């Protein structure tokens, strides 16, 4: 038996090619190892990667579907298909809520024409209904702060103005001035005037803190306190100044300056008139 094996082995040339069956078996084994490695790697990537925000339009409400259609035509280039944001163009909208979307769209700040220190208010591109539809889409996509239901966002009782005025002076006047006309901040930024703001604009700004504004959540200012502030701000916009020209409502400095200049010019002309008569 041993002699036959030796004779069989001696017939194969030294260093010659291996049998075809052995090579096929080796290739098949290497392919199985490669497929197993790819399977393990793919499973690990799927387990470790964050969950995607893929939209399931079947689960969206009719209003959110309308908002998605508007989003896909006007917002997707800066905020990405799943609202996860595009670096250097636009931030993620996951978790910002419908309140932030409605504020930015209703005030015309979005869509933005370009990146700058602060995006100014301008004529809105979309209607209020379209803004609410886009807000609803973002809300169902990632959640976040929402405006209270209903259109009545300010208190109308007699004491609301007093309460709102006190809260405004404590929390808002340092940036928006006592007259709500706004003021300059650092790095080319500013607190805008509140004169053109609607009730929903003011409530949404307090709830979401756009740009440099701090967020006033319900633990800082309750919904009733927010309604008091809105009542006070809107009262200032409609209040008639009984003293005549308010000179922009910036306070005693410009008013005192005008009085000084007008008074000094009047005194000079009066002096010259008296000297000419004498």
C-alpha positions as CSV (number, residue, x, y, z in Angstrom):
1,X,0.0,0.0,0.0
2,X,2.8,2.4,1.0
3,X,4.7,1.5,-2.2
4,X,1.7,2.3,-4.4
5,X,1.2,5.7,-2.8
6,X,4.8,6.6,-3.2
7,X,4.6,5.5,-6.9
8,X,1.6,7.7,-7.4
9,X,3.2,10.7,-5.8
10,X,6.4,10.2,-7.7
11,X,4.4,10.5,-11.0
12,X,3.5,14.1,-10.2
13,X,6.2,16.5,-11.3
14,X,7.8,18.5,-8.5
15,X,6.5,22.1,-8.2
16,X,3.8,21.2,-10.8
17,X,0.2,22.6,-10.7
18,X,-2.2,21.3,-8.1
19,X,-5.3,19.4,-9.1
20,X,-8.2,21.5,-10.5
21,X,-10.6,20.3,-7.8
22,X,-8.3,21.6,-5.0
23,X,-8.1,25.0,-6.6
24,X,-11.8,25.3,-7.0
25,X,-12.4,24.2,-3.4
26,X,-9.9,26.9,-2.2
27,X,-11.6,29.6,-4.2
28,X,-15.0,28.6,-2.9
29,X,-13.7,28.7,0.6
30,X,-12.2,32.2,0.1
31,X,-15.5,33.4,-1.3
32,X,-17.4,32.2,1.7
33,X,-15.0,34.0,4.0
34,X,-15.4,37.2,2.1
35,X,-19.2,37.0,2.1
36,X,-19.2,36.3,5.8
37,X,-16.9,39.3,6.4
38,X,-19.1,41.6,4.4
39,X,-22.2,40.4,6.2
40,X,-20.6,41.0,9.6
41,X,-19.4,44.5,8.5
42,X,-22.7,45.5,7.1
43,X,-24.6,44.4,10.2
44,X,-22.2,46.3,12.4
45,X,-22.6,49.5,10.3
46,X,-26.4,49.2,10.5
47,X,-26.3,48.7,14.3
48,X,-23.9,51.6,15.0
49,X,-25.2,54.2,12.6
50,X,-27.8,56.7,13.8
51,X,-31.4,56.0,12.7
52,X,-32.3,57.8,9.5
53,X,-35.1,60.2,9.3
54,X,-36.7,58.6,6.3
55,X,-40.1,59.9,5.7
56,X,-43.1,57.6,5.6
57,X,-45.6,59.7,3.7
58,X,-48.3,57.2,4.4
59,X,-48.2,58.2,8.1
60,X,-48.3,61.9,7.4
61,X,-51.5,63.9,7.8
62,X,-53.0,65.7,4.7
63,X,-51.7,69.0,6.0
64,X,-48.2,67.6,6.5
65,X,-48.2,66.1,3.0
66,X,-49.0,69.5,1.6
67,X,-46.1,70.9,3.7
68,X,-43.8,68.2,2.5
69,X,-44.6,69.2,-1.1
70,X,-43.7,72.8,-0.4
71,X,-40.6,71.8,1.5
72,X,-39.3,69.7,-1.3
73,X,-39.6,72.6,-3.8
74,X,-38.3,75.4,-1.6
75,X,-36.3,74.1,1.4
76,X,-34.7,70.8,0.5
77,X,-31.5,72.4,-1.1
78,X,-30.4,73.9,2.2
79,X,-32.0,71.6,4.8
80,X,-31.6,68.2,3.0
81,X,-34.3,65.7,2.0
82,X,-34.8,64.5,5.6
83,X,-34.5,67.9,7.2
84,X,-31.1,66.9,8.7
85,X,-29.4,70.0,7.3
86,X,-26.6,70.7,4.9
87,X,-23.3,71.8,6.2
88,X,-22.5,75.4,5.3
89,X,-26.0,75.9,3.9
90,X,-28.7,75.3,6.5
91,X,-29.1,73.7,10.0
92,X,-31.0,70.6,10.9
93,X,-34.7,71.1,11.4
94,X,-35.2,67.9,13.4
95,X,-36.7,68.9,16.8
96,X,-37.2,72.6,16.0
97,X,-41.0,72.2,15.9
98,X,-43.7,73.9,14.0
99,X,-43.4,77.1,16.0
100,X,-39.9,77.8,14.6
101,X,-40.9,77.1,11.1
102,X,-44.0,79.3,11.2
103,X,-42.1,82.2,12.7
104,X,-39.3,82.0,10.1
105,X,-41.6,81.6,7.2
106,X,-44.3,84.1,8.3
107,X,-41.8,86.8,8.9
108,X,-40.1,86.2,5.5
109,X,-36.8,85.3,7.0
110,X,-37.0,82.0,5.2
111,X,-36.3,81.1,2.5
112,X,-33.1,83.1,2.9
113,X,-31.4,84.7,-0.1
114,X,-27.9,84.4,1.4
115,X,-25.9,83.8,4.6
116,X,-25.3,86.9,6.6
117,X,-24.8,88.1,10.2
118,X,-28.5,88.2,10.7
119,X,-31.4,87.4,8.4
120,X,-33.7,90.4,8.3
121,X,-37.5,90.4,8.2
122,X,-39.0,90.8,4.7
123,X,-42.1,90.3,2.7
124,X,-43.1,86.6,3.2
125,X,-43.0,84.3,0.2
126,X,-45.7,81.9,1.5
127,X,-49.1,82.5,3.0
128,X,-49.9,81.7,6.6
129,X,-51.7,78.5,5.6
130,X,-48.6,77.3,3.7
131,X,-46.4,78.2,6.6
132,X,-48.6,76.1,8.9
133,X,-48.5,73.2,6.5
134,X,-44.7,73.2,6.4
135,X,-44.6,73.6,10.1
136,X,-46.9,70.6,10.5
137,X,-44.6,68.5,8.3
138,X,-41.5,69.4,10.3
139,X,-43.5,68.7,13.5
140,X,-44.5,65.2,12.4
141,X,-41.0,64.6,11.2
142,X,-39.1,65.4,14.4
143,X,-41.3,67.0,17.0
144,X,-40.5,70.2,18.9
145,X,-42.3,73.3,20.3
146,X,-45.7,74.1,19.0
147,X,-47.9,77.3,19.2
148,X,-51.0,76.9,21.3
149,X,-54.2,76.0,19.4
150,X,-56.5,78.8,18.5
151,X,-55.9,82.3,17.2
152,X,-56.3,84.2,20.5
153,X,-52.8,84.5,21.9
154,X,-53.1,87.6,24.1
155,X,-55.0,88.4,27.2
156,X,-57.6,91.1,27.1
157,X,-58.4,91.8,30.8
158,X,-57.6,95.2,32.4
159,X,-54.7,94.0,34.4
160,X,-52.9,92.3,31.5
161,X,-51.2,95.5,30.3
162,X,-49.7,96.1,33.7
163,X,-48.5,92.5,34.1
164,X,-47.2,92.4,30.6
165,X,-45.4,95.8,30.9
166,X,-43.6,94.6,34.0
167,X,-42.6,91.3,32.4
168,X,-41.5,93.1,29.2
169,X,-39.3,95.6,31.1
170,X,-37.6,92.7,33.0
171,X,-37.1,90.3,30.1
172,X,-37.3,92.1,26.8
173,X,-36.5,95.8,27.1
174,X,-32.7,95.4,27.4
175,X,-32.6,94.3,23.7
176,X,-35.8,95.6,22.2
177,X,-35.8,98.9,24.1
178,X,-38.7,100.2,26.2
179,X,-40.5,101.4,23.1
180,X,-40.2,98.0,21.3
181,X,-38.2,99.6,18.5
182,X,-35.2,97.4,18.9
183,X,-31.6,98.2,19.2
184,X,-28.0,97.2,18.1
185,X,-26.2,94.1,19.4
186,X,-22.6,92.9,18.9
187,X,-21.0,91.5,15.7
188,X,-23.4,93.3,13.3
189,X,-26.5,91.9,14.8
190,X,-29.5,93.6,16.3
191,X,-32.8,93.2,18.1
192,X,-35.5,93.9,15.5
193,X,-38.4,96.3,16.0
194,X,-41.6,94.5,17.2
195,X,-43.9,97.0,15.4
196,X,-44.8,94.7,12.4
197,X,-45.1,91.6,14.6
198,X,-48.3,89.7,14.9
199,X,-49.4,87.8,18.0
200,X,-48.2,84.5,16.5
201,X,-44.8,86.1,15.6
202,X,-44.2,87.3,19.2
203,X,-45.4,84.0,20.8
204,X,-43.3,81.9,18.3
205,X,-40.2,84.1,19.0
206,X,-40.5,83.7,22.7
207,X,-41.0,79.9,22.4
208,X,-38.2,79.2,20.0
209,X,-35.6,82.0,20.5
210,X,-34.6,82.8,16.9
211,X,-31.1,84.1,16.1
212,X,-29.8,85.9,19.2
213,X,-33.0,85.8,21.2
214,X,-33.0,83.5,24.2
215,X,-35.7,80.8,24.5
216,X,-38.4,81.6,27.0
217,X,-39.9,78.1,27.6
218,X,-42.9,77.6,29.7
219,X,-40.7,77.1,32.8
220,X,-39.3,80.7,32.3
221,X,-42.5,82.4,31.2
222,X,-45.8,80.6,31.5
223,X,-48.3,80.7,28.6
224,X,-50.4,83.3,30.5
225,X,-47.3,85.5,31.0
226,X,-46.5,85.3,27.3
227,X,-50.1,86.4,26.5
228,X,-49.7,89.3,28.9
229,X,-46.5,90.4,27.2
230,X,-48.1,90.2,23.8
231,X,-51.1,92.3,25.0
232,X,-48.6,95.0,26.2
233,X,-46.5,95.0,23.0
234,X,-49.6,95.2,20.8
235,X,-51.0,98.0,23.0
236,X,-47.9,100.1,22.5
237,X,-48.3,99.7,18.7
238,X,-51.8,100.9,18.7
239,X,-51.5,103.5,21.5
240,X,-51.7,107.2,20.4
241,X,-49.1,109.5,21.9
242,X,-51.0,112.4,23.5
243,X,-47.9,114.5,23.5
244,X,-47.6,114.9,19.7
245,X,-44.6,113.7,17.8
246,X,-42.9,110.8,19.6
247,X,-39.7,111.1,17.7
248,X,-39.5,107.3,17.2
249,X,-40.3,106.6,20.8
250,X,-36.6,106.1,21.7
251,X,-36.9,107.9,25.0
252,X,-35.9,111.2,26.6
253,X,-32.4,111.5,24.9
254,X,-33.6,112.4,21.4
255,X,-36.5,114.4,22.8
256,X,-34.2,116.4,25.1
257,X,-31.7,117.0,22.2
258,X,-34.5,118.3,19.9
259,X,-35.7,120.6,22.7
260,X,-32.2,121.9,23.3
261,X,-31.4,122.6,19.6
262,X,-34.8,124.2,18.9
263,X,-34.5,126.2,22.1
264,X,-31.0,127.4,21.4
265,X,-31.8,128.4,17.9
266,X,-34.8,130.3,19.2
267,X,-32.8,132.1,21.8
268,X,-30.1,133.1,19.2
269,X,-32.7,134.5,16.8
270,X,-34.5,136.3,19.7
271,X,-31.2,137.8,20.8
272,X,-30.4,139.0,17.3
273,X,-33.8,140.5,16.9
274,X,-33.6,142.4,20.2
275,X,-30.1,143.7,19.3
276,X,-31.3,144.8,15.9
277,X,-34.3,146.7,17.5
278,X,-32.0,148.4,20.0
